[in-house]
Amino acid sequence: MRTGIIFDMDGTILNTIDDIQASVNHALAAKDLPLRTLEQVKADVGRSASYLIRQSVPAHLKADDITEVFNLYQHHYDQNNMNRTGPYEGIIGLLKRLKAKGCKLAVVSNKVEYLVHELNQNIFHGLFDLSIGVRDGIPIKPAPDMLLAALEKLGLEPQDTIFIGDSDIDIETAQNAGLESIGVTWGFRTEASLKAQNADHIVHDVKALETLLERI
């Protein structure tokens, strides 16, 4: 088993999509813009909140209006990010067992960092040794910098660490950082997208993930 196990957050350990969609549509409705379906929001989650909003508004919208929609979204999501958000079935038990075995656990997410810390504390209650999100001065995934920062802070080497995520972005990030990758299919992307990005492993449920982690 690897010494270090790093997880993506949205779509990997937490099902956040309902709260994200509600906040996107709150912001759009406030500006009388067309609302987004769950599948549309799923397709755009993972690159950053600013990317999500840019994809959610009409192409003709002026920059100032896009900024206003973003601010409306972020304010609403700050206040409503745990209404319908929770861990995927089996994740808490898996994390507890990994921690008991001495693994170093981290979260690396393209969600803004204060929200990554908040959700980590409120839902996982210290199971993770480190959480990293979007902040000034560090390029976001798929750049390798966030993963490399996690390795440095936890004293880990790439060959001793694996990165687990639900999207092609996560798989590309692992590749850019020189880490082995596991793609999970219960999140916001398709198995086909994980295969297209050449994920090292793909699993379909948490039990299969635990079995794989014990083997590699």
Kinemage of the C-alpha trace (Angstrom):
@kinemage 1
@onewidth
@group {chain A} dominant
@subgroup {mainchain}
@vectorlist {calphas} color= white
{ca met a 1} P 0.000 0.000 0.000
{ca arg a 2} L 1.185 3.525 -0.787
{ca thr a 3} L 2.367 5.788 2.021
{ca gly a 4} L 0.515 8.797 0.621
{ca ile a 5} L -3.028 8.869 -0.749
{ca ile a 6} L -4.343 12.138 -2.165
{ca phe a 7} L -7.966 12.669 -3.147
{ca asp a 8} L -9.826 15.173 -5.265
{ca met a 9} L -12.877 16.552 -3.420
{ca asp a 10} L -15.925 17.245 -5.644
{ca gly a 11} L -17.218 14.046 -7.223
{ca thr a 12} L -14.597 11.885 -5.512
{ca ile a 13} L -15.109 12.020 -1.757
{ca leu a 14} L -18.030 14.465 -1.609
{ca asn a 15} L -21.199 14.668 -3.684
{ca thr a 16} L -21.462 18.449 -3.930
{ca ile a 17} L -23.326 18.782 -7.199
{ca asp a 18} L -26.812 19.660 -5.890
{ca asp a 19} L -25.539 22.580 -3.820
{ca ile a 20} L -23.324 23.793 -6.655
{ca gln a 21} L -26.210 23.689 -9.139
{ca ala a 22} L -28.501 25.507 -6.699
{ca ser a 23} L -25.962 28.302 -6.273
{ca val a 24} L -25.293 28.580 -10.010
{ca asn a 25} L -29.006 28.865 -10.728
{ca his a 26} L -29.525 31.328 -7.871
{ca ala a 27} L -26.951 33.628 -9.479
{ca leu a 28} L -28.337 33.182 -12.977
{ca ala a 29} L -31.922 33.777 -11.863
{ca ala a 30} L -30.893 36.985 -10.112
{ca lys a 31} L -29.716 38.311 -13.495
{ca asp a 32} L -32.652 36.850 -15.494
{ca leu a 33} L -30.347 34.446 -17.317
{ca pro a 34} L -31.229 30.892 -18.445
{ca leu a 35} L -30.827 28.255 -15.750
{ca arg a 36} L -28.532 25.242 -16.012
{ca thr a 37} L -29.450 21.570 -15.799
{ca leu a 38} L -27.671 19.191 -13.450
{ca glu a 39} L -25.846 17.539 -16.344
{ca gln a 40} L -24.667 20.890 -17.687
{ca val a 41} L -23.263 21.860 -14.300
{ca lys a 42} L -21.607 18.462 -13.863
{ca ala a 43} L -19.812 18.905 -17.178
{ca asp a 44} L -18.257 22.193 -16.060
{ca val a 45} L -17.326 21.429 -12.429
{ca gly a 46} L -13.679 20.708 -11.690
{ca arg a 47} L -11.658 23.444 -13.335
{ca ser a 48} L -12.540 26.258 -10.893
{ca ala a 49} L -15.575 28.276 -9.836
{ca ser a 50} L -14.673 31.070 -12.262
{ca tyr a 51} L -14.556 28.573 -15.151
{ca leu a 52} L -17.909 27.148 -14.057
{ca ile a 53} L -19.545 30.572 -14.157
{ca arg a 54} L -17.964 31.535 -17.474
{ca gln a 55} L -19.416 28.365 -18.975
{ca ser a 56} L -22.805 28.989 -17.342
{ca val a 57} L -23.504 32.453 -18.754
{ca pro a 58} L -24.336 33.430 -22.347
{ca ala a 59} L -21.297 34.062 -24.523
{ca his a 60} L -22.327 37.667 -25.217
{ca leu a 61} L -22.365 38.700 -21.546
{ca lys a 62} L -20.029 41.557 -20.666
{ca ala a 63} L -17.095 41.016 -18.307
{ca asp a 64} L -18.602 43.156 -15.539
{ca asp a 65} L -21.824 41.172 -15.673
{ca ile a 66} L -19.919 37.874 -15.546
{ca thr a 67} L -18.097 39.128 -12.465
{ca glu a 68} L -21.421 40.015 -10.857
{ca val a 69} L -22.812 36.548 -11.562
{ca phe a 70} L -19.656 35.005 -10.119
{ca asn a 71} L -19.923 37.095 -6.952
{ca leu a 72} L -23.602 36.164 -6.566
{ca tyr a 73} L -22.712 32.506 -7.005
{ca gln a 74} L -19.819 32.570 -4.561
{ca his a 75} L -21.753 34.426 -1.865
{ca his a 76} L -24.690 32.008 -2.137
{ca tyr a 77} L -22.450 28.935 -2.172
{ca asp a 78} L -20.457 30.182 0.822
{ca gln a 79} L -23.702 30.183 2.806
{ca asn a 80} L -25.258 27.030 1.325
{ca asn a 81} L -22.488 24.526 0.625
{ca met a 82} L -23.706 21.841 3.038
{ca asn a 83} L -27.459 21.829 2.385
{ca arg a 84} L -27.354 18.650 0.298
{ca thr a 85} L -23.633 17.851 0.283
{ca gly a 86} L -22.249 14.715 1.890
{ca pro a 87} L -19.630 11.999 1.513
{ca tyr a 88} L -20.185 9.172 -0.925
{ca glu a 89} L -21.255 5.914 0.682
{ca gly a 90} L -18.298 4.089 2.217
{ca ile a 91} L -15.826 6.969 1.981
{ca ile a 92} L -15.692 7.780 5.709
{ca gly a 93} L -15.042 4.152 6.624
{ca leu a 94} L -12.344 3.873 3.965
{ca leu a 95} L -10.561 6.981 5.214
{ca lys a 96} L -10.650 5.731 8.813
{ca arg a 97} L -9.146 2.392 7.811
{ca leu a 98} L -6.441 4.027 5.689
{ca lys a 99} L -5.523 6.371 8.524
{ca ala a 100} L -5.391 3.459 10.979
{ca lys a 101} L -2.871 1.784 8.652
{ca gly a 102} L -0.625 4.841 8.863
{ca cys a 103} L -1.315 6.349 5.449
{ca lys a 104} L -0.888 10.086 5.012
{ca leu a 105} L -4.130 11.470 3.559
{ca ala a 106} L -4.669 14.731 1.688
{ca val a 107} L -7.272 16.546 -0.391
{ca val a 108} L -6.265 18.613 -3.418
{ca ser a 109} L -9.132 20.488 -5.072
{ca asn a 110} L -9.832 23.261 -7.555
{ca lys a 111} L -12.416 24.565 -5.096
{ca val a 112} L -11.414 27.792 -3.313
{ca glu a 113} L -9.185 26.881 -0.376
{ca tyr a 114} L -11.245 28.244 2.511
{ca leu a 115} L -14.163 26.068 1.381
{ca val a 116} L -11.924 23.008 1.078
{ca his a 117} L -10.784 23.583 4.681
{ca glu a 118} L -14.352 24.203 5.852
{ca leu a 119} L -15.799 21.065 4.262
{ca asn a 120} L -12.821 19.016 5.427
{ca gln a 121} L -13.333 20.120 9.025
{ca asn a 122} L -17.134 19.907 9.066
{ca ile a 123} L -17.501 16.548 7.338
{ca phe a 124} L -14.241 14.641 7.772
{ca his a 125} L -13.276 15.892 11.240
{ca gly a 126} L -9.510 15.649 10.957
{ca leu a 127} L -9.226 12.474 8.881
{ca phe a 128} L -7.110 14.346 6.353
{ca asp a 129} L -3.594 15.445 7.241
{ca leu a 130} L -3.683 18.241 4.666
{ca ser a 131} L -6.155 20.034 2.409
{ca ile a 132} L -5.177 22.315 -0.462
{ca gly a 133} L -7.472 24.417 -2.628
{ca val a 134} L -7.319 27.402 -4.947
{ca arg a 135} L -5.325 30.308 -3.560
{ca asp a 136} L -3.143 33.079 -4.951
{ca gly a 137} L 0.311 32.097 -6.097
{ca ile a 138} L -0.226 28.456 -7.044
{ca pro a 139} L -1.468 27.248 -10.442
{ca ile a 140} L -4.587 25.078 -10.321
{ca lys a 141} L -5.069 21.551 -11.664
{ca pro a 142} L -4.151 20.192 -14.168
{ca ala a 143} L -0.887 21.989 -13.413
{ca pro a 144} L 1.097 19.761 -11.029
{ca asp a 145} L 1.887 22.484 -8.479
{ca met a 146} L -0.880 21.719 -5.975
{ca leu a 147} L -0.012 18.030 -5.874
{ca leu a 148} L 3.692 18.776 -5.598
{ca ala a 149} L 2.984 21.192 -2.722
{ca ala a 150} L 1.079 18.414 -0.943
{ca leu a 151} L 3.973 16.003 -1.401
{ca glu a 152} L 6.421 18.530 0.008
{ca lys a 153} L 4.288 19.388 3.042
{ca leu a 154} L 3.675 15.723 3.884
{ca gly a 155} L 7.226 14.589 3.174
{ca leu a 156} L 6.159 12.198 0.429
{ca glu a 157} L 7.786 11.063 -2.803
{ca pro a 158} L 5.816 10.684 -6.064
{ca gln a 159} L 6.523 6.963 -6.286
{ca asp a 160} L 5.053 6.440 -2.809
{ca thr a 161} L 1.854 8.419 -3.527
{ca ile a 162} L -1.299 7.944 -5.565
{ca phe a 163} L -3.901 10.503 -6.669
{ca ile a 164} L -7.588 9.616 -6.848
{ca gly a 165} L -10.148 11.649 -8.778
{ca asp a 166} L -13.298 11.493 -10.863
{ca ser a 167} L -12.262 13.552 -13.880
{ca asp a 168} L -9.877 13.696 -16.795
{ca ile a 169} L -8.475 16.846 -15.153
{ca asp a 170} L -7.476 14.816 -12.096
{ca ile a 171} L -5.830 12.136 -14.205
{ca glu a 172} L -3.910 14.753 -16.194
{ca thr a 173} L -2.806 16.412 -12.955
{ca ala a 174} L -1.432 13.124 -11.638
{ca gln a 175} L 0.425 12.565 -14.908
{ca asn a 176} L 1.905 16.059 -14.800
{ca ala a 177} L 3.118 15.485 -11.233
{ca gly a 178} L 4.522 12.029 -11.936
{ca leu a 179} L 1.959 10.202 -9.769
{ca glu a 180} L 0.021 7.033 -10.439
{ca ser a 181} L -3.701 7.720 -10.839
{ca ile a 182} L -7.013 6.104 -9.970
{ca gly a 183} L -10.174 7.293 -11.682
{ca val a 184} L -13.513 6.752 -9.939
{ca thr a 185} L -16.740 6.494 -11.909
{ca trp a 186} L -19.253 7.567 -9.242
{ca gly a 187} L -18.514 11.277 -9.679
{ca phe a 188} L -19.229 13.929 -12.298
{ca arg a 189} L -17.437 12.537 -15.370
{ca thr a 190} L -17.797 9.449 -17.510
{ca glu a 191} L -15.683 6.321 -17.515
{ca ala a 192} L -14.937 7.077 -21.169
{ca ser a 193} L -13.308 10.391 -20.239
{ca leu a 194} L -11.099 8.645 -17.667
{ca lys a 195} L -10.058 6.037 -20.216
{ca ala a 196} L -9.386 8.709 -22.834
{ca gln a 197} L -6.992 10.417 -20.405
{ca asn a 198} L -5.259 7.060 -19.773
{ca ala a 199} L -5.997 6.664 -16.082
{ca asp a 200} L -3.725 4.009 -14.573
{ca his a 201} L -6.674 2.382 -12.827
{ca ile a 202} L -10.464 2.830 -12.887
{ca val a 203} L -12.826 1.670 -10.125
{ca his a 204} L -16.603 1.705 -9.896
{ca asp a 205} L -17.246 1.661 -6.144
{ca val a 206} L -15.511 2.352 -2.843
{ca lys a 207} L -15.033 -1.329 -2.026
{ca ala a 208} L -13.161 -1.827 -5.289
{ca leu a 209} L -11.073 1.258 -4.519
{ca glu a 210} L -10.061 -0.136 -1.129
{ca thr a 211} L -9.163 -3.501 -2.651
{ca leu a 212} L -7.013 -1.779 -5.276
{ca leu a 213} L -5.259 0.417 -2.705
{ca glu a 214} L -4.345 -2.659 -0.681
{ca arg a 215} L -2.875 -4.314 -3.768
{ca ile a 216} L -0.770 -1.581 -5.361
